Amino acid sequence: MRNELVISDKGQITLPKDLRKHFGLRAGDMVVFTVIDGAVFMTPKTIDFNELQGILGNPPKGPATLEEIDASVAQAAGRQEMMPGTQAQDSAA
């Protein structure tokens, strides 16, 4: 599917009906534009997080608390800091 779109004076484009229908997009939906090697990719941002529930199965020790999740993320981030060949992102501005 190929479409040529015109950019308005306000920098806006209108997605043709066939594209909106193909991707299931409606007014108010969001899309993400990503540039890779000079090409622009548009991806619908229409994931409902409720649809992701259970996608990874049940944790081996039952549901985790938010504190346990935070601790696991912090531990994994610390592990990456220690891995050879990786660089920490400098968050100081």
Order of alpha helices (4+ residues) and beta strands (2+ residues): alpha-beta-beta-alpha
